[in-house]
Amino acid sequence: MPTELLYFDDTYLFAGAATVLGVTCSSETTDDPDLAKALSKAQHAVILDQTLFYPQGGGQPTDVGTISSNNAVFSVKHVFSYNSVVYHLGEFSEGEFSTGDSVVLSVDEAVRRQNAKCHSGGHTIFSLIKDSQWPMVEKKGHHFTDGAYVEFTGIMPDEIDKDKFQAMVDKVISDNVEVTAYTKEDGLRYVKVGDFVENPCGGTHIKSTGELGKLVIRKIARRKGQNLTKISYTV
């Protein structure tokens, strides 16, 4: 049964309810190496009918927090999605859950907000590059607070140095344009920064670019031998 993803509707929803569908021990075996690797990171994995927790992926780190019932508390250390089922990895500090238990979800608000800012910062850069019509195509985004960057196939024009691109970013932030997320008829979820071109994305995002405060372009690396441009940033 696929896990319903409540964070799709509201990045700023930090608490909610769910029903336990199962609890898996890390010692249990599985034929899938990716799932086995994820399960090995914690003592237990909790499966719910719906979740507020973002599973690591798409260049964005996992949410953390707690899941609790009347007689048990579970610390969520890592979240992983496999075949549309979300596994909440961690350990019990008190009691244990049983299938069918009603539980309360609590996402670490500070971590969620920072991850959303970092991800939206990357999309702001993507959007500016697309709008510029430079011969660059987005390749990869790494939206982790420690070492965030976006990569493009193609080379940013030499006349656009770090200061000039920083000014472009600053303008989008000062304009405080809306950041919207929506699911289209094709079933894919998209994120759009202001009037820029939309991008497919399943992550969490801020509501407007003004929430970024300051996005600093740390470095623009042009690797001409690889036909690659890497833009490193912090928020």
N, C-alpha and C positions, 0 to 999 in steps of 0.2 A: 504494500500500500504506500503510494507516494506521500511524503511529508508535506503538509501545507505550509507555505513560506509566508509568514505574517509580515516579515520585514519588507516584502515587496510593496506593501501598501503604505507603510509608514516607517521611515528610518528612525523617527524619534519615539517609537513605541518601545519602551525599555522594560515593561512588566506586562505579564499576561498569564493565561491559564492554558493547560493542555492535559491530555490523558496519556498515561504510560502504555505503550504497546508492547514493550519488552525491554529486558536488561541483559546485555551480553557481557560475558567475562572475557578479558583479554587473552585468556588461555585457550579459548575455544578456537577450533581450527576452521579455516576457510580455504577454498581452492583459489581464491582471487588474491594475487600478491599485493595489490594496492590496498585492499581492505585489510589484509593481514598486517601490513605495515602500519596502517592507521590504528588498528586495535591494539597493537603492541605498545603504543605510546601511553596507555593508561590502564588502570585496573579494571574499569568497567566502561561500557558504552550504553547509553540510554536512548531508546527510540520512542518518539512521541508521535501523536497524530498530527500535531502542528507545532511550529516553533518560531520564536523570535530571533534565534541565534543564527548568525551568518556563518556558513561553512567555508573554510578557507578555499580560495579558488578565484580564477579570473584576475589574478594579480593582487588580490586583497587578502589580508590576514584574517584569521578567525576571530569571532567574538568570544568573550569569556564571561563568566558569571556564575549563578547558582540556580539549581532546580530544587524545590523543596515541597514536602507534603506535611501532613500533621505529625509524622513521626520519623521523617528522614530528611537529610540535607545532602545534596550532591553538588560538588564543586566542578564546574565545567572548565576544563583546561584547553580543550581543542575541539573543533567541530569539523566533521568530514561528511561529504555527501557521496553516496554510491548508489547508482541505479535509482535515483530520485528519492532515496531514503536518507535522512539526515541522522548521523550518529553523533551523540554528544559524549565526548570522551572525558573521563576524569575519575574522581574517587568520592566515596561516601565519607563524610565526616561524622555522620550520625545515621543509624538505621539503614534500611534498604527499601527500594520500591518493589511493588508487585504489579503485575499486569492489571490494568484497569484503574490504577490509582489516579486520582486527580492531583495535579501538581501546579505550583506557582513558578513561573519563569522570571528570572531577574537578570537582565543583561547589564554588564558593567558600562554605565553611561559614558564615562570619560573615554574608555577605549573605543566604543562605538563611534562617538563623535569625531575622535581623531582619525579613525580609519576612514570615515565618510569624507572628511575634509581632504585627506590625502588622495583618495580615489577621485573625488571631484576635481582636485588640482590637476591630476593627470589628464582628465577629460578636457579641462580647460586648455591645456597644451595641445592635445589632439585636435580640438576644435579650431584653434588658431592656425595650426599647420594646414588642416583641410581647407580652411577659408582662404588661405594665402595662395592656393593653387600652385605652390612649389612642387617640384617633382618628387614628392615624398609620400610614402604609404605606411600607415601605422603597422608595426610588427609585433610589439610586445609592450605591456605595461607592468611595472613592479611598484605597486602602491603601498609599500611598507614605509612606516615613518623613518626607520633606520635604513637609509639608502634608496629612496624613491627615485625612479627614473622611467622614461618612456623611450622606446626605440622605434626608428623608422627605416624602412628601405628607401634609399635615396639620400642625397646630400643637401643639407640646408645651404642656401646661397651664402657665399663668403662675406657678402656685404652686411648680412644680418649677424652682428656680433651679440654677445651675451647681454650687453646693456640695451641694445635696440629691442631684442626679444623680451627682455624684462619689462621695458616700457609698454609693450603690447599686452603683456600679462596684467600689468598694473592697471591698465585702462579697463580691461574686462572686469577686474575686481572692483574698481571704483564705481563702475556703472551698476554694480550690484544686480546683474541680470539673473533671471530665474533659472534654476536647474530643475528639470522635470523628468520623471521616470514614468513609463507607461508600457503596457503590453498591447501589441497590435494583433490584427486578425490572423497573422501568420504564426501566432503563439509565442513569438520572441518579444523579449522586453528590451526597450530602448531608453537611452538617456540623452537628453538634449540640453545644451548650455545656451541660454538665450535664443538667438535666431540662427545659431550655427547649425551645421549638419548633425543629425542624430547619429548615435553610435549604439550598436547592440551591447547590452551590459546587464548582468544580473546582480550587481553589487549595491551597496548602500551609499547614498549621496546626500549632501546638504541641500537646502532649499534655494539658496541663492549664493552667488559668488562672493558677496560681501562677507559671508561667514568665514571665508578663507583668511581674512585679515591680511596676511602677507604670504605670498608664495615667492620664494627666492629661487631663481635659476642659478644653480651652483656651477654648472659646467655644460658646455655644448661641445661634444666630441664628434668630429667629422672623420670617419674611418673610410677614406676614399678607396682604399684597396678592397674593402669589403662592401662598398656601396651602402654604408650604414651611418646614420646619425643617432647619437644617444644624448638625450637631454636629462641631466640630473637636477633634482629640485628638492626643496624642503617646504613644509607648511607648519 
